[in-house]
Amino acid sequence: MGNRLRALIAPACLALVGACCPPAVADTPVLSPGAHAFVSQSGGALAERFDSAWRLVAERYWDLSRLPVDWDEVGERYRARLVEVDDAAGLYRLLEEMYEEIGDHHSVYVPPERVAEIREAYGDMPCVAVFGSAASSVPTATPLLSDTLTRTLVTVGAGLLSAQAPPRQTDSIGKVTFGMASAPFQGSDVAIGYIRLPDLASDGVAGAVRRAVERLQADGATALVVDLRGNPGGRLVTMMQVAGVFTRGFLWRAVMSWTLPLPYPAIGQVATELPLALLIDGDVNSAAEGLAGALQANGRATLYGATTAGNVEAVLPFCLRDGSQAWIATGVLAPLLGATWEGRGVVPDVAIEPTGDAAADDTVLAAALLDLARAADTR
């Protein structure tokens, strides 16, 4: 097993496992190394398994025109190399290499022994069962939405708060850090709640945001800042739950080439109607981009900072009969109306490039606090 696959898969699992979509077939067996060692070693069987893995991308990838390669040409080139393959291990190496040509940092082929290791480390990973050359059924529920496989989760505490307006005290619920910031305006201090949301993958994140909002409101916050900077994304359902803290209704759709767009709503009871600012930057990915973009699109939040990464591919894992898996970007996230954020990112309402030492002079946060203080003064 190549080290590259190990480096690619491990960070993604943390963001994907336990995501929102139910399995189409939950009891697909993962064969042990001994069991898969070999169903059949004939050239015909190898070619059939190769074609199954290739066809999944051809039929389920969200937009083949976005690939840096011609997938038909890739298939022909790698199929010709099957004459060099005489066992399962050789086939898996060939398929891993072929999937690397997709080049989207999401889609990847996972040999059976790698699946077992991931299941042990991260728990069960429900996926779509594949029999022969086609998926038995493709779920119409939400796909998995991950950050790019080459990223790791970034956790940043309250250290990024501006020295000009630090929270009077900080607290945390899980990885979510929050506190009350003080924004001076016209001779008085305006109380504004601050919440740092480091990822949308950790257990309990949505509930932690809800409790933080409730506590900040109880402490007298007149407005709220949610800091998404550096957030690599995570679970689609967590994005929907966090959005439900602030707004309601259908906010997103998943754009796919093989089915009609699927609409997704905010989930849960709205906890606050206070004015809201979100802080974003180029390291905001995936579901975090979807959260920011949706709250901006429906007028619920004003965004400050820099354009996000433009990386909102939705990933589904497919289980093949020999125990291997194919993780494929089957769609992209988009607002309910309008173009997807894939490749372009979410553009802030107030563009601010940070200057100097962010730990000492957070210009993005300072701008958001000042605008919220001004707005509070006029209400």
TAWO-V952793 format. One record per backbone hydrogen bond with DSSP energy under -0.5 kcal/mol. NH is the residue of the N-H (numbers start at 1). CO is the residue of the C=O. Records with the same first field share a line. If there is no record, write none. Layout:
NH = CO, CO
This chain:
6 = 2
7 = 3
8 = 4
9 = 5
10 = 6
11 = 7
12 = 8, 9
13 = 9
14 = 10
15 = 11, 12
16 = 12
17 = 13
19 = 16
25 = 127
28 = 25
31 = 29
36 = 32
37 = 34
38 = 35
39 = 36
46 = 42
47 = 43
48 = 44
49 = 45
50 = 46
51 = 47
52 = 48
53 = 49
54 = 50
55 = 51
56 = 52
57 = 53
58 = 54
59 = 55
60 = 56
61 = 57
62 = 329
66 = 63
67 = 64
68 = 102
71 = 69
74 = 70
75 = 71
76 = 72
77 = 73
78 = 74
79 = 75
80 = 76
81 = 77, 78
82 = 79
83 = 80
84 = 81
85 = 82
91 = 87
92 = 88
93 = 89
94 = 90
95 = 91
96 = 92
97 = 93
98 = 94
99 = 95
100 = 96
101 = 97, 98
102 = 99
103 = 99, 100
108 = 327
110 = 325
111 = 109
114 = 111
115 = 111
116 = 112
117 = 113
118 = 114
119 = 115
120 = 116
121 = 117
122 = 118
123 = 119
126 = 124
127 = 25
128 = 317
129 = 127
130 = 319
131 = 134
132 = 130
133 = 131
134 = 131
136 = 129
137 = 129
139 = 137
144 = 315
146 = 144, 313
149 = 105
151 = 148
155 = 153
156 = 154
160 = 157
161 = 158
163 = 360
165 = 162
168 = 180
171 = 178
173 = 176
176 = 173
177 = 175, 196
178 = 171
179 = 194
180 = 169
181 = 179, 192
182 = 166
183 = 181, 190
184 = 182
185 = 188
188 = 185
190 = 183
191 = 189
192 = 181, 190
193 = 223
194 = 179
195 = 225
196 = 177
197 = 195, 227
198 = 196
200 = 233
205 = 202
208 = 204
209 = 205
210 = 206
211 = 207
212 = 208
213 = 209
214 = 210
215 = 211
216 = 212
217 = 213
218 = 214
219 = 215
220 = 217
221 = 216
222 = 191
224 = 275
225 = 193
226 = 277
227 = 195, 225
228 = 226, 279
231 = 228
232 = 198
235 = 200
239 = 235
240 = 236
241 = 237
242 = 238
243 = 239
244 = 240
245 = 241, 242
246 = 242, 243
247 = 243
251 = 264
252 = 264
253 = 334
254 = 262
255 = 253, 332
256 = 254
262 = 254
263 = 261
264 = 252
266 = 249
267 = 240
271 = 245
272 = 245
275 = 222
277 = 224
278 = 302
279 = 226
280 = 304
284 = 281
285 = 231, 283
286 = 311
288 = 285
289 = 285, 286
290 = 286
291 = 287
292 = 288
293 = 289
294 = 290
295 = 291
296 = 292
297 = 293
298 = 294
299 = 296
300 = 295
301 = 295
302 = 276
304 = 278
305 = 350
306 = 280
308 = 346
309 = 284
314 = 331
315 = 144
316 = 328
318 = 326
319 = 128
320 = 318, 324
323 = 320
325 = 110
326 = 318
327 = 108
328 = 316, 326
330 = 314, 328
331 = 314
332 = 255
333 = 312
334 = 253
335 = 339
336 = 251
341 = 333
343 = 310
344 = 341
345 = 341
347 = 345
349 = 303
350 = 303
351 = 349
352 = 305
354 = 352
358 = 356
360 = 357
361 = 357
363 = 361
366 = 362
367 = 363
368 = 364
369 = 365
370 = 366
371 = 367
372 = 368
373 = 369
374 = 370
375 = 371
376 = 372
377 = 373
378 = 374
379 = 375, 376
